[in-house]
Amino acid sequence: MVRYQVEVKGHVQGVGFRAFVSETAKKYQVTGTVMNRAEGSVEIVAQGEAEELTAFLADVKKGNSFSTVSTLTKKEMEHEPNETRFTIVY
């Protein structure tokens, strides 16, 4: 089990990006959260098996048809054993 804190920069707010990330997380059985940050980036905390997380992050980097991801940076974190779902933080 691996857990990352991910910062996504680019045109990622106001374009349905958080909903896209949430649906993509469900596709790969990834748990965690996604939220907009005040300065315009999006923060994702994602947890799952290494192979699924790699595929999830590759899809996130591509974005949806309305977004443009310029950078995606990740930092490994300690995993949360009791986390069971992926949620959008408003």
Chimera marker file (.cmm) of the C-alpha trace (Angstrom):
<marker_set name="trace">
<marker id="1" x="0.000" y="0.000" z="0.000" r="1" g="1" b="0" radius="0.5"/>
<marker id="2" x="1.348" y="3.405" z="-1.021" r="1" g="1" b="0" radius="0.5"/>
<marker id="3" x="0.068" y="6.918" z="-0.192" r="1" g="1" b="0" radius="0.5"/>
<marker id="4" x="0.996" y="10.168" z="-1.925" r="1" g="1" b="0" radius="0.5"/>
<marker id="5" x="0.277" y="13.834" z="-1.464" r="1" g="1" b="0" radius="0.5"/>
<marker id="6" x="0.044" y="15.206" z="-5.010" r="1" g="1" b="0" radius="0.5"/>
<marker id="7" x="0.029" y="18.821" z="-6.169" r="1" g="1" b="0" radius="0.5"/>
<marker id="8" x="-1.433" y="19.430" z="-9.624" r="1" g="1" b="0" radius="0.5"/>
<marker id="9" x="-0.849" y="22.779" z="-11.333" r="1" g="1" b="0" radius="0.5"/>
<marker id="10" x="-2.234" y="24.153" z="-14.556" r="1" g="1" b="0" radius="0.5"/>
<marker id="11" x="-5.772" y="24.955" z="-15.704" r="1" g="1" b="0" radius="0.5"/>
<marker id="12" x="-7.371" y="22.616" z="-13.149" r="1" g="1" b="0" radius="0.5"/>
<marker id="13" x="-10.034" y="24.669" z="-11.338" r="1" g="1" b="0" radius="0.5"/>
<marker id="14" x="-13.514" y="25.416" z="-12.626" r="1" g="1" b="0" radius="0.5"/>
<marker id="15" x="-13.296" y="22.680" z="-15.288" r="1" g="1" b="0" radius="0.5"/>
<marker id="16" x="-14.676" y="19.600" z="-13.506" r="1" g="1" b="0" radius="0.5"/>
<marker id="17" x="-11.194" y="18.380" z="-12.599" r="1" g="1" b="0" radius="0.5"/>
<marker id="18" x="-12.021" y="17.274" z="-9.034" r="1" g="1" b="0" radius="0.5"/>
<marker id="19" x="-14.978" y="15.206" z="-10.267" r="1" g="1" b="0" radius="0.5"/>
<marker id="20" x="-12.722" y="13.695" z="-12.952" r="1" g="1" b="0" radius="0.5"/>
<marker id="21" x="-10.116" y="12.804" z="-10.313" r="1" g="1" b="0" radius="0.5"/>
<marker id="22" x="-12.786" y="11.245" z="-8.093" r="1" g="1" b="0" radius="0.5"/>
<marker id="23" x="-14.166" y="9.081" z="-10.911" r="1" g="1" b="0" radius="0.5"/>
<marker id="24" x="-10.644" y="8.070" z="-11.933" r="1" g="1" b="0" radius="0.5"/>
<marker id="25" x="-9.868" y="7.096" z="-8.326" r="1" g="1" b="0" radius="0.5"/>
<marker id="26" x="-12.917" y="4.847" z="-8.248" r="1" g="1" b="0" radius="0.5"/>
<marker id="27" x="-11.809" y="3.236" z="-11.519" r="1" g="1" b="0" radius="0.5"/>
<marker id="28" x="-8.459" y="2.264" z="-9.960" r="1" g="1" b="0" radius="0.5"/>
<marker id="29" x="-9.800" y="1.550" z="-6.438" r="1" g="1" b="0" radius="0.5"/>
<marker id="30" x="-7.756" y="4.419" z="-4.997" r="1" g="1" b="0" radius="0.5"/>
<marker id="31" x="-8.816" y="6.047" z="-1.716" r="1" g="1" b="0" radius="0.5"/>
<marker id="32" x="-8.134" y="9.567" z="-0.478" r="1" g="1" b="0" radius="0.5"/>
<marker id="33" x="-9.235" y="13.139" z="-1.153" r="1" g="1" b="0" radius="0.5"/>
<marker id="34" x="-9.084" y="15.887" z="-3.767" r="1" g="1" b="0" radius="0.5"/>
<marker id="35" x="-9.458" y="19.609" z="-3.094" r="1" g="1" b="0" radius="0.5"/>
<marker id="36" x="-8.888" y="23.004" z="-4.684" r="1" g="1" b="0" radius="0.5"/>
<marker id="37" x="-6.188" y="25.186" z="-3.161" r="1" g="1" b="0" radius="0.5"/>
<marker id="38" x="-6.500" y="28.944" z="-2.805" r="1" g="1" b="0" radius="0.5"/>
<marker id="39" x="-3.606" y="29.685" z="-5.187" r="1" g="1" b="0" radius="0.5"/>
<marker id="40" x="-5.209" y="27.749" z="-8.078" r="1" g="1" b="0" radius="0.5"/>
<marker id="41" x="-3.687" y="24.291" z="-7.811" r="1" g="1" b="0" radius="0.5"/>
<marker id="42" x="-5.412" y="21.055" z="-6.823" r="1" g="1" b="0" radius="0.5"/>
<marker id="43" x="-4.218" y="18.819" z="-3.987" r="1" g="1" b="0" radius="0.5"/>
<marker id="44" x="-4.796" y="15.086" z="-4.098" r="1" g="1" b="0" radius="0.5"/>
<marker id="45" x="-4.076" y="12.614" z="-1.329" r="1" g="1" b="0" radius="0.5"/>
<marker id="46" x="-4.200" y="9.179" z="-2.929" r="1" g="1" b="0" radius="0.5"/>
<marker id="47" x="-3.677" y="5.712" z="-1.491" r="1" g="1" b="0" radius="0.5"/>
<marker id="48" x="-3.676" y="2.312" z="-3.117" r="1" g="1" b="0" radius="0.5"/>
<marker id="49" x="-1.571" y="-0.472" z="-4.530" r="1" g="1" b="0" radius="0.5"/>
<marker id="50" x="1.542" y="0.813" z="-6.319" r="1" g="1" b="0" radius="0.5"/>
<marker id="51" x="0.489" y="-0.377" z="-9.786" r="1" g="1" b="0" radius="0.5"/>
<marker id="52" x="-2.998" y="1.162" z="-9.511" r="1" g="1" b="0" radius="0.5"/>
<marker id="53" x="-1.593" y="4.439" z="-8.164" r="1" g="1" b="0" radius="0.5"/>
<marker id="54" x="0.830" y="4.676" z="-11.069" r="1" g="1" b="0" radius="0.5"/>
<marker id="55" x="-2.008" y="4.212" z="-13.582" r="1" g="1" b="0" radius="0.5"/>
<marker id="56" x="-4.251" y="6.627" z="-11.627" r="1" g="1" b="0" radius="0.5"/>
<marker id="57" x="-1.592" y="9.361" z="-11.631" r="1" g="1" b="0" radius="0.5"/>
<marker id="58" x="-0.915" y="8.852" z="-15.345" r="1" g="1" b="0" radius="0.5"/>
<marker id="59" x="-4.617" y="9.471" z="-16.068" r="1" g="1" b="0" radius="0.5"/>
<marker id="60" x="-4.698" y="12.465" z="-13.715" r="1" g="1" b="0" radius="0.5"/>
<marker id="61" x="-1.702" y="13.956" z="-15.531" r="1" g="1" b="0" radius="0.5"/>
<marker id="62" x="-3.602" y="13.671" z="-18.839" r="1" g="1" b="0" radius="0.5"/>
<marker id="63" x="-6.584" y="15.435" z="-17.238" r="1" g="1" b="0" radius="0.5"/>
<marker id="64" x="-10.088" y="15.669" z="-18.608" r="1" g="1" b="0" radius="0.5"/>
<marker id="65" x="-11.013" y="17.342" z="-21.895" r="1" g="1" b="0" radius="0.5"/>
<marker id="66" x="-11.421" y="20.765" z="-20.210" r="1" g="1" b="0" radius="0.5"/>
<marker id="67" x="-8.250" y="20.843" z="-18.098" r="1" g="1" b="0" radius="0.5"/>
<marker id="68" x="-4.563" y="21.310" z="-18.804" r="1" g="1" b="0" radius="0.5"/>
<marker id="69" x="-2.067" y="19.858" z="-16.330" r="1" g="1" b="0" radius="0.5"/>
<marker id="70" x="1.280" y="21.644" z="-16.436" r="1" g="1" b="0" radius="0.5"/>
<marker id="71" x="2.961" y="19.945" z="-13.464" r="1" g="1" b="0" radius="0.5"/>
<marker id="72" x="2.212" y="17.067" z="-11.129" r="1" g="1" b="0" radius="0.5"/>
<marker id="73" x="4.448" y="16.594" z="-8.095" r="1" g="1" b="0" radius="0.5"/>
<marker id="74" x="4.081" y="13.852" z="-5.508" r="1" g="1" b="0" radius="0.5"/>
<marker id="75" x="5.432" y="13.191" z="-2.059" r="1" g="1" b="0" radius="0.5"/>
<marker id="76" x="5.137" y="9.830" z="-0.342" r="1" g="1" b="0" radius="0.5"/>
<marker id="77" x="3.243" y="9.741" z="2.948" r="1" g="1" b="0" radius="0.5"/>
<marker id="78" x="2.502" y="7.162" z="5.619" r="1" g="1" b="0" radius="0.5"/>
<marker id="79" x="-0.562" y="5.124" z="4.604" r="1" g="1" b="0" radius="0.5"/>
<marker id="80" x="-3.866" y="5.243" z="6.471" r="1" g="1" b="0" radius="0.5"/>
<marker id="81" x="-5.003" y="1.667" z="7.181" r="1" g="1" b="0" radius="0.5"/>
<marker id="82" x="-8.639" y="2.607" z="7.884" r="1" g="1" b="0" radius="0.5"/>
<marker id="83" x="-9.307" y="4.744" z="4.802" r="1" g="1" b="0" radius="0.5"/>
<marker id="84" x="-12.009" y="3.176" z="2.636" r="1" g="1" b="0" radius="0.5"/>
<marker id="85" x="-13.151" y="5.733" z="0.044" r="1" g="1" b="0" radius="0.5"/>
<marker id="86" x="-12.236" y="8.696" z="-2.131" r="1" g="1" b="0" radius="0.5"/>
<marker id="87" x="-13.942" y="12.029" z="-1.443" r="1" g="1" b="0" radius="0.5"/>
<marker id="88" x="-14.053" y="15.518" z="-2.906" r="1" g="1" b="0" radius="0.5"/>
<marker id="89" x="-13.340" y="18.184" z="-0.288" r="1" g="1" b="0" radius="0.5"/>
<marker id="90" x="-15.376" y="21.352" z="-0.879" r="1" g="1" b="0" radius="0.5"/>
<link id1="1" id2="2" r="1" g="1" b="0" radius="0.2"/>
<link id1="2" id2="3" r="1" g="1" b="0" radius="0.2"/>
<link id1="3" id2="4" r="1" g="1" b="0" radius="0.2"/>
<link id1="4" id2="5" r="1" g="1" b="0" radius="0.2"/>
<link id1="5" id2="6" r="1" g="1" b="0" radius="0.2"/>
<link id1="6" id2="7" r="1" g="1" b="0" radius="0.2"/>
<link id1="7" id2="8" r="1" g="1" b="0" radius="0.2"/>
<link id1="8" id2="9" r="1" g="1" b="0" radius="0.2"/>
<link id1="9" id2="10" r="1" g="1" b="0" radius="0.2"/>
<link id1="10" id2="11" r="1" g="1" b="0" radius="0.2"/>
<link id1="11" id2="12" r="1" g="1" b="0" radius="0.2"/>
<link id1="12" id2="13" r="1" g="1" b="0" radius="0.2"/>
<link id1="13" id2="14" r="1" g="1" b="0" radius="0.2"/>
<link id1="14" id2="15" r="1" g="1" b="0" radius="0.2"/>
<link id1="15" id2="16" r="1" g="1" b="0" radius="0.2"/>
<link id1="16" id2="17" r="1" g="1" b="0" radius="0.2"/>
<link id1="17" id2="18" r="1" g="1" b="0" radius="0.2"/>
<link id1="18" id2="19" r="1" g="1" b="0" radius="0.2"/>
<link id1="19" id2="20" r="1" g="1" b="0" radius="0.2"/>
<link id1="20" id2="21" r="1" g="1" b="0" radius="0.2"/>
<link id1="21" id2="22" r="1" g="1" b="0" radius="0.2"/>
<link id1="22" id2="23" r="1" g="1" b="0" radius="0.2"/>
<link id1="23" id2="24" r="1" g="1" b="0" radius="0.2"/>
<link id1="24" id2="25" r="1" g="1" b="0" radius="0.2"/>
<link id1="25" id2="26" r="1" g="1" b="0" radius="0.2"/>
<link id1="26" id2="27" r="1" g="1" b="0" radius="0.2"/>
<link id1="27" id2="28" r="1" g="1" b="0" radius="0.2"/>
<link id1="28" id2="29" r="1" g="1" b="0" radius="0.2"/>
<link id1="29" id2="30" r="1" g="1" b="0" radius="0.2"/>
<link id1="30" id2="31" r="1" g="1" b="0" radius="0.2"/>
<link id1="31" id2="32" r="1" g="1" b="0" radius="0.2"/>
<link id1="32" id2="33" r="1" g="1" b="0" radius="0.2"/>
<link id1="33" id2="34" r="1" g="1" b="0" radius="0.2"/>
<link id1="34" id2="35" r="1" g="1" b="0" radius="0.2"/>
<link id1="35" id2="36" r="1" g="1" b="0" radius="0.2"/>
<link id1="36" id2="37" r="1" g="1" b="0" radius="0.2"/>
<link id1="37" id2="38" r="1" g="1" b="0" radius="0.2"/>
<link id1="38" id2="39" r="1" g="1" b="0" radius="0.2"/>
<link id1="39" id2="40" r="1" g="1" b="0" radius="0.2"/>
<link id1="40" id2="41" r="1" g="1" b="0" radius="0.2"/>
<link id1="41" id2="42" r="1" g="1" b="0" radius="0.2"/>
<link id1="42" id2="43" r="1" g="1" b="0" radius="0.2"/>
<link id1="43" id2="44" r="1" g="1" b="0" radius="0.2"/>
<link id1="44" id2="45" r="1" g="1" b="0" radius="0.2"/>
<link id1="45" id2="46" r="1" g="1" b="0" radius="0.2"/>
<link id1="46" id2="47" r="1" g="1" b="0" radius="0.2"/>
<link id1="47" id2="48" r="1" g="1" b="0" radius="0.2"/>
<link id1="48" id2="49" r="1" g="1" b="0" radius="0.2"/>
<link id1="49" id2="50" r="1" g="1" b="0" radius="0.2"/>
<link id1="50" id2="51" r="1" g="1" b="0" radius="0.2"/>
<link id1="51" id2="52" r="1" g="1" b="0" radius="0.2"/>
<link id1="52" id2="53" r="1" g="1" b="0" radius="0.2"/>
<link id1="53" id2="54" r="1" g="1" b="0" radius="0.2"/>
<link id1="54" id2="55" r="1" g="1" b="0" radius="0.2"/>
<link id1="55" id2="56" r="1" g="1" b="0" radius="0.2"/>
<link id1="56" id2="57" r="1" g="1" b="0" radius="0.2"/>
<link id1="57" id2="58" r="1" g="1" b="0" radius="0.2"/>
<link id1="58" id2="59" r="1" g="1" b="0" radius="0.2"/>
<link id1="59" id2="60" r="1" g="1" b="0" radius="0.2"/>
<link id1="60" id2="61" r="1" g="1" b="0" radius="0.2"/>
<link id1="61" id2="62" r="1" g="1" b="0" radius="0.2"/>
<link id1="62" id2="63" r="1" g="1" b="0" radius="0.2"/>
<link id1="63" id2="64" r="1" g="1" b="0" radius="0.2"/>
<link id1="64" id2="65" r="1" g="1" b="0" radius="0.2"/>
<link id1="65" id2="66" r="1" g="1" b="0" radius="0.2"/>
<link id1="66" id2="67" r="1" g="1" b="0" radius="0.2"/>
<link id1="67" id2="68" r="1" g="1" b="0" radius="0.2"/>
<link id1="68" id2="69" r="1" g="1" b="0" radius="0.2"/>
<link id1="69" id2="70" r="1" g="1" b="0" radius="0.2"/>
<link id1="70" id2="71" r="1" g="1" b="0" radius="0.2"/>
<link id1="71" id2="72" r="1" g="1" b="0" radius="0.2"/>
<link id1="72" id2="73" r="1" g="1" b="0" radius="0.2"/>
<link id1="73" id2="74" r="1" g="1" b="0" radius="0.2"/>
<link id1="74" id2="75" r="1" g="1" b="0" radius="0.2"/>
<link id1="75" id2="76" r="1" g="1" b="0" radius="0.2"/>
<link id1="76" id2="77" r="1" g="1" b="0" radius="0.2"/>
<link id1="77" id2="78" r="1" g="1" b="0" radius="0.2"/>
<link id1="78" id2="79" r="1" g="1" b="0" radius="0.2"/>
<link id1="79" id2="80" r="1" g="1" b="0" radius="0.2"/>
<link id1="80" id2="81" r="1" g="1" b="0" radius="0.2"/>
<link id1="81" id2="82" r="1" g="1" b="0" radius="0.2"/>
<link id1="82" id2="83" r="1" g="1" b="0" radius="0.2"/>
<link id1="83" id2="84" r="1" g="1" b="0" radius="0.2"/>
<link id1="84" id2="85" r="1" g="1" b="0" radius="0.2"/>
<link id1="85" id2="86" r="1" g="1" b="0" radius="0.2"/>
<link id1="86" id2="87" r="1" g="1" b="0" radius="0.2"/>
<link id1="87" id2="88" r="1" g="1" b="0" radius="0.2"/>
<link id1="88" id2="89" r="1" g="1" b="0" radius="0.2"/>
<link id1="89" id2="90" r="1" g="1" b="0" radius="0.2"/>
</marker_set>
